[in-house]
Amino acid sequence: MSAPHSSPSTFSEWLDAQHPHHGPRLSDFDRVRELVRPGDVLLIDGRSRLDARLRRILQTRWTQAALYLGRLKDLRDPSLRATVTEYLPCEPDTQLILRALPHGGIQLQVLPELQGEHLRLCRPRGLGEEDAQTVIRYGLSRLGVVSRLRWPEALFLMLPWGLLPERWRRPLLMRYAGRMLRALNGSTIGEAFSFIQFPVLPLVKRTDTDISRLYRRHPRLFLASDFDHSPYFDVVKYPFVDQTDERQMRLLPWKGSLGVLDDARRQTDAPQFSDQPSE
């Protein structure tokens, strides 16, 4: 399907048109709402034409990232609360996220906007409350910096990337991606963590004395999948139940032990962590 001949704003909306999910969603939104903490990063398996394009280019499942800000009352700085209510009038208990959208730029949204999405919850390991508030403050400072995906950036994504080797694709994106395209990929959130010297994917070098040292990267582009692969972010696991009606699938009864499921039910308030990146 070719893009319509229309104005830039309409073209951005066309790129951001959502398609329905196919197959079961591997996340329980109610559990996400209970477990998420200020400073956590929510990875999104996007459903738009733009997401499909990025997925094809980068060979990654996660195409968007959102920063969880907490409830309005969780923001300690009164000036931050005033900034939030100016952009998005809400109640003190409203759960908020910061997210980039092609036709709207970096925006504040309520967490229920992600209901129905396939999500992954990534938690910065050992991040203190003060540092989390600083990350949130940096993220909020980027509101209004970019407004929408521009024509050159959108057309850049429409190039025949399938003809290029995979090892060339990220360097090309890093070199030529504009500010909005970088924000869509999660760079604003990555920069917020870099601001407090918290590593996402640092460079590890071994010295002549056989000592490993970490060096800060200076990437122009962070990807949503970087948080998933980072050894400094834990993937918060939570139980879910598949409610989809797959009549065309041949389901076989499970003959193994149900003890692990019973333990999961009894320990729903104790999330487990895994450092293994997803495929």
MIRO-813847 format. One record per residue (C-alpha): residue in one letter; x, y, z. Coordinates in Angstrom, 3 decimals. Example, Ala and Ser with C-alpha at 12.3 -4.5 7.8 and 13.67 -1.06 7.14 Angstrom:
<recs>
<rec "A" <12.300 -4.500 7.800>>,
<rec "S" <13.670 -1.060 7.140>>,
</recs>
This chain:
<recs>
<rec "M" <0.000 0.000 0.000>>,
<rec "S" <1.458 3.340 -0.973>>,
<rec "A" <1.354 6.428 1.161>>,
<rec "P" <-1.381 8.922 0.370>>,
<rec "H" <-0.546 12.253 -1.258>>,
<rec "S" <-1.420 14.588 1.584>>,
<rec "S" <-0.074 17.120 4.017>>,
<rec "P" <2.835 16.226 6.349>>,
<rec "S" <0.551 16.006 9.388>>,
<rec "T" <-1.817 13.652 7.559>>,
<rec "F" <1.132 11.557 6.406>>,
<rec "S" <2.325 11.232 10.016>>,
<rec "E" <-1.144 10.135 11.060>>,
<rec "W" <-1.168 7.606 8.216>>,
<rec "L" <2.134 6.194 9.465>>,
<rec "D" <0.744 6.006 12.992>>,
<rec "A" <-2.481 4.205 11.996>>,
<rec "Q" <-2.913 1.245 14.346>>,
<rec "H" <-3.487 -2.337 13.254>>,
<rec "P" <-5.137 -4.960 15.475>>,
<rec "H" <-2.986 -7.442 17.351>>,
<rec "H" <-2.749 -10.962 15.998>>,
<rec "G" <-2.218 -13.766 18.509>>,
<rec "P" <-2.186 -13.658 22.310>>,
<rec "R" <-0.769 -10.706 24.222>>,
<rec "L" <1.924 -11.761 26.652>>,
<rec "S" <1.203 -9.161 29.298>>,
<rec "D" <-1.411 -8.543 31.946>>,
<rec "F" <-2.130 -4.820 32.014>>,
<rec "D" <-3.679 -4.915 35.490>>,
<rec "R" <-0.489 -6.469 36.867>>,
<rec "V" <1.609 -3.891 35.032>>,
<rec "R" <-0.360 -1.098 36.715>>,
<rec "E" <0.314 -2.648 40.106>>,
<rec "L" <4.018 -3.341 39.641>>,
<rec "V" <5.279 -0.328 37.708>>,
<rec "R" <7.382 2.246 39.594>>,
<rec "P" <8.493 5.802 38.767>>,
<rec "G" <11.534 5.633 36.506>>,
<rec "D" <10.609 2.280 34.933>>,
<rec "V" <10.716 1.923 31.162>>,
<rec "L" <7.804 0.337 29.321>>,
<rec "L" <8.682 -1.278 25.993>>,
<rec "I" <5.881 -1.449 23.444>>,
<rec "D" <5.386 -3.895 20.594>>,
<rec "G" <3.904 -1.218 18.345>>,
<rec "R" <1.119 -1.853 15.847>>,
<rec "S" <1.442 1.038 13.396>>,
<rec "R" <2.861 1.166 9.866>>,
<rec "L" <5.858 3.025 11.267>>,
<rec "D" <6.414 0.299 13.869>>,
<rec "A" <6.249 -2.361 11.178>>,
<rec "R" <8.857 -0.469 9.194>>,
<rec "L" <11.205 -0.079 12.174>>,
<rec "R" <10.733 -3.741 13.076>>,
<rec "R" <11.757 -4.732 9.568>>,
<rec "I" <14.781 -2.429 9.546>>,
<rec "L" <16.147 -3.207 13.008>>,
<rec "Q" <14.973 -6.805 13.402>>,
<rec "T" <13.610 -6.118 16.889>>,
<rec "R" <10.251 -6.743 18.490>>,
<rec "W" <10.191 -3.609 20.628>>,
<rec "T" <9.748 -0.453 18.578>>,
<rec "Q" <8.663 2.110 21.186>>,
<rec "A" <9.620 3.026 24.731>>,
<rec "A" <7.699 5.002 27.344>>,
<rec "L" <8.954 6.401 30.651>>,
<rec "Y" <6.673 5.853 33.631>>,
<rec "L" <6.418 9.038 35.694>>,
<rec "G" <4.279 7.677 38.508>>,
<rec "R" <1.089 9.234 39.814>>,
<rec "L" <0.791 13.001 39.790>>,
<rec "K" <1.093 13.044 43.580>>,
<rec "D" <4.367 11.031 43.310>>,
<rec "L" <6.161 14.000 41.706>>,
<rec "R" <8.005 15.657 44.577>>,
<rec "D" <8.804 18.929 42.823>>,
<rec "P" <5.757 21.262 42.808>>,
<rec "S" <7.006 22.852 39.588>>,
<rec "L" <6.943 19.450 37.875>>,
<rec "R" <3.382 18.872 39.033>>,
<rec "A" <2.453 22.283 37.656>>,
<rec "T" <4.109 21.431 34.325>>,
<rec "V" <2.212 18.155 34.112>>,
<rec "T" <-1.181 19.676 34.906>>,
<rec "E" <-0.558 22.437 32.367>>,
<rec "Y" <-0.028 19.871 29.592>>,
<rec "L" <-2.502 17.281 30.842>>,
<rec "P" <-5.074 18.195 33.529>>,
<rec "C" <-5.490 15.123 35.733>>,
<rec "E" <-6.275 13.864 39.211>>,
<rec "P" <-3.558 13.242 41.869>>,
<rec "D" <-3.865 9.454 41.479>>,
<rec "T" <-3.557 9.468 37.673>>,
<rec "Q" <-0.722 7.234 36.439>>,
<rec "L" <1.355 9.060 33.820>>,
<rec "I" <3.817 8.154 31.087>>,
<rec "L" <6.057 10.131 28.731>>,
<rec "R" <5.971 8.911 25.153>>,
<rec "A" <6.853 10.078 21.629>>,
<rec "L" <4.243 9.893 18.854>>,
<rec "P" <4.810 10.572 15.130>>,
<rec "H" <2.004 13.137 14.803>>,
<rec "G" <2.338 14.713 18.240>>,
<rec "G" <5.976 14.645 19.296>>,
<rec "I" <6.950 13.986 22.915>>,
<rec "Q" <3.727 13.842 24.896>>,
<rec "L" <2.290 13.157 28.303>>,
<rec "Q" <-0.254 10.350 28.410>>,
<rec "V" <-2.130 8.389 31.017>>,
<rec "L" <-0.982 4.821 31.541>>,
<rec "P" <-4.329 3.300 30.401>>,
<rec "E" <-3.451 4.497 26.888>>,
<rec "L" <-1.247 1.380 26.741>>,
<rec "Q" <-4.037 -0.996 27.690>>,
<rec "G" <-4.348 -3.693 25.048>>,
<rec "E" <-0.696 -3.348 23.982>>,
<rec "H" <1.954 -6.038 24.293>>,
<rec "L" <4.306 -4.565 26.908>>,
<rec "R" <7.562 -5.353 28.646>>,
<rec "L" <8.500 -3.702 31.928>>,
<rec "C" <12.191 -2.820 32.376>>,
<rec "R" <13.438 -1.549 35.735>>,
<rec "P" <16.773 0.275 36.202>>,
<rec "R" <18.668 -1.794 38.735>>,
<rec "G" <19.478 0.006 41.971>>,
<rec "L" <18.070 3.368 40.863>>,
<rec "G" <17.286 5.504 43.920>>,
<rec "E" <14.202 7.666 44.324>>,
<rec "E" <16.129 10.931 43.921>>,
<rec "D" <17.765 9.732 40.708>>,
<rec "A" <14.390 8.536 39.405>>,
<rec "Q" <12.962 12.014 40.014>>,
<rec "T" <15.899 13.530 38.113>>,
<rec "V" <15.287 11.198 35.169>>,
<rec "I" <11.628 12.225 35.191>>,
<rec "R" <12.544 15.910 35.410>>,
<rec "Y" <14.829 15.578 32.377>>,
<rec "G" <12.132 13.766 30.422>>,
<rec "L" <9.549 16.441 31.186>>,
<rec "S" <12.011 19.121 30.073>>,
<rec "R" <11.812 17.657 26.559>>,
<rec "L" <8.088 18.334 26.208>>,
<rec "G" <7.502 20.468 23.137>>,
<rec "V" <11.078 20.151 21.850>>,
<rec "V" <9.908 18.274 18.749>>,
<rec "S" <6.352 18.294 17.429>>,
<rec "R" <5.968 15.665 14.712>>,
<rec "L" <7.776 13.376 12.298>>,
<rec "R" <8.936 15.419 9.304>>,
<rec "W" <8.704 14.389 5.673>>,
<rec "P" <12.473 13.774 5.194>>,
<rec "E" <12.569 11.456 8.212>>,
<rec "A" <9.499 9.542 7.062>>,
<rec "L" <10.841 9.154 3.533>>,
<rec "F" <14.188 8.076 4.984>>,
<rec "L" <12.401 5.114 6.560>>,
<rec "M" <10.827 4.210 3.212>>,
<rec "L" <14.185 3.483 1.600>>,
<rec "P" <14.824 -0.159 0.525>>,
<rec "W" <16.523 -1.142 3.797>>,
<rec "G" <16.107 -4.827 3.020>>,
<rec "L" <18.901 -4.517 0.453>>,
<rec "L" <21.398 -3.457 3.148>>,
<rec "P" <23.245 -5.824 5.502>>,
<rec "E" <21.891 -5.665 9.045>>,
<rec "R" <25.234 -4.442 10.427>>,
<rec "W" <24.896 -1.249 8.329>>,
<rec "R" <21.383 -0.324 9.368>>,
<rec "R" <21.892 1.026 12.882>>,
<rec "P" <24.972 3.107 11.909>>,
<rec "L" <22.940 4.673 9.090>>,
<rec "L" <20.087 5.452 11.456>>,
<rec "M" <22.517 6.919 13.985>>,
<rec "R" <24.031 9.170 11.333>>,
<rec "Y" <20.954 10.379 9.477>>,
<rec "A" <17.972 10.045 11.846>>,
<rec "G" <16.411 13.353 12.837>>,
<rec "R" <15.376 14.424 16.327>>,
<rec "M" <11.834 13.095 16.086>>,
<rec "L" <12.884 9.721 14.704>>,
<rec "R" <15.436 9.360 17.512>>,
<rec "A" <12.771 10.247 20.075>>,
<rec "L" <10.423 7.623 18.645>>,
<rec "N" <13.113 4.987 19.067>>,
<rec "G" <13.631 5.829 22.742>>,
<rec "S" <16.563 8.254 22.593>>,
<rec "T" <14.891 10.825 24.850>>,
<rec "I" <14.567 8.211 27.604>>,
<rec "G" <18.127 6.989 27.028>>,
<rec "E" <19.397 10.561 27.290>>,
<rec "A" <17.506 11.000 30.562>>,
<rec "F" <19.381 8.067 32.087>>,
<rec "S" <22.670 9.270 30.605>>,
<rec "F" <22.041 12.620 32.293>>,
<rec "I" <22.415 10.943 35.714>>,
<rec "Q" <25.336 8.774 34.513>>,
<rec "F" <23.202 5.619 34.574>>,
<rec "P" <24.429 3.153 31.924>>,
<rec "V" <22.148 1.627 29.330>>,
<rec "L" <24.639 -0.155 27.078>>,
<rec "P" <28.133 0.982 28.170>>,
<rec "L" <31.336 0.138 26.380>>,
<rec "V" <33.447 -2.439 28.276>>,
<rec "K" <37.210 -2.471 27.671>>,
<rec "R" <39.845 -4.736 29.223>>,
<rec "T" <43.093 -2.959 30.112>>,
<rec "D" <46.652 -4.279 29.801>>,
<rec "T" <46.512 -5.249 33.486>>,
<rec "D" <43.465 -7.472 32.774>>,
<rec "I" <41.028 -5.116 34.500>>,
<rec "S" <37.659 -4.433 32.901>>,
<rec "R" <36.680 -0.776 32.720>>,
<rec "L" <33.397 0.819 31.683>>,
<rec "Y" <33.298 3.804 29.332>>,
<rec "R" <30.346 5.990 28.534>>,
<rec "R" <28.952 5.678 25.062>>,
<rec "H" <27.871 8.814 23.231>>,
<rec "P" <25.254 7.377 20.900>>,
<rec "R" <23.094 9.608 18.782>>,
<rec "L" <20.488 6.878 18.818>>,
<rec "F" <19.033 4.734 21.581>>,
<rec "L" <16.690 1.918 20.622>>,
<rec "A" <13.840 0.505 22.669>>,
<rec "S" <15.521 -2.890 22.508>>,
<rec "D" <18.629 -1.429 24.211>>,
<rec "F" <16.746 -1.373 27.520>>,
<rec "D" <15.752 -5.004 27.015>>,
<rec "H" <19.345 -6.068 26.292>>,
<rec "S" <20.964 -3.902 28.951>>,
<rec "P" <22.522 -5.746 31.917>>,
<rec "Y" <21.587 -2.736 34.064>>,
<rec "F" <17.838 -3.048 33.530>>,
<rec "D" <15.861 -5.929 35.000>>,
<rec "V" <12.941 -7.370 33.099>>,
<rec "V" <10.044 -7.589 35.549>>,
<rec "K" <8.121 -10.797 35.039>>,
<rec "Y" <4.501 -11.092 35.998>>,
<rec "P" <1.977 -13.907 35.565>>,
<rec "F" <-0.653 -13.675 32.866>>,
<rec "V" <-3.542 -15.747 31.620>>,
<rec "D" <-4.242 -16.096 27.904>>,
<rec "Q" <-7.873 -15.106 27.430>>,
<rec "T" <-7.908 -15.426 23.649>>,
<rec "D" <-10.166 -17.948 21.966>>,
<rec "E" <-7.888 -19.801 19.556>>,
<rec "R" <-10.374 -22.235 18.001>>,
<rec "Q" <-8.028 -23.113 15.155>>,
<rec "M" <-5.223 -24.233 17.459>>,
<rec "R" <-4.916 -27.788 18.668>>,
<rec "L" <-4.400 -27.443 22.415>>,
<rec "L" <-3.076 -30.403 24.380>>,
<rec "P" <-3.649 -30.701 28.145>>,
<rec "W" <-0.555 -30.012 30.257>>,
<rec "K" <0.536 -33.147 32.115>>,
<rec "G" <3.324 -31.605 34.152>>,
<rec "S" <3.316 -30.238 37.684>>,
<rec "L" <1.028 -27.302 38.416>>,
<rec "G" <2.976 -26.412 41.547>>,
<rec "V" <4.811 -23.546 39.887>>,
<rec "L" <1.502 -21.999 38.840>>,
<rec "D" <0.125 -22.344 42.345>>,
<rec "D" <3.261 -20.652 43.717>>,
<rec "A" <2.806 -17.839 41.201>>,
<rec "R" <-0.734 -17.270 42.406>>,
<rec "R" <0.365 -17.144 46.023>>,
<rec "Q" <3.280 -14.811 45.293>>,
<rec "T" <1.678 -12.357 42.882>>,
<rec "D" <2.977 -9.448 44.946>>,
<rec "A" <6.601 -10.599 44.563>>,
<rec "P" <7.760 -9.920 40.930>>,
<rec "Q" <10.620 -11.958 39.569>>,
<rec "F" <13.471 -10.589 37.542>>,
<rec "S" <15.421 -11.892 34.628>>,
<rec "D" <18.553 -10.542 33.006>>,
<rec "Q" <18.091 -12.585 29.846>>,
<rec "P" <17.188 -10.450 26.807>>,
<rec "S" <14.194 -11.447 24.771>>,
<rec "E" <14.550 -12.824 21.297>>,
</recs>
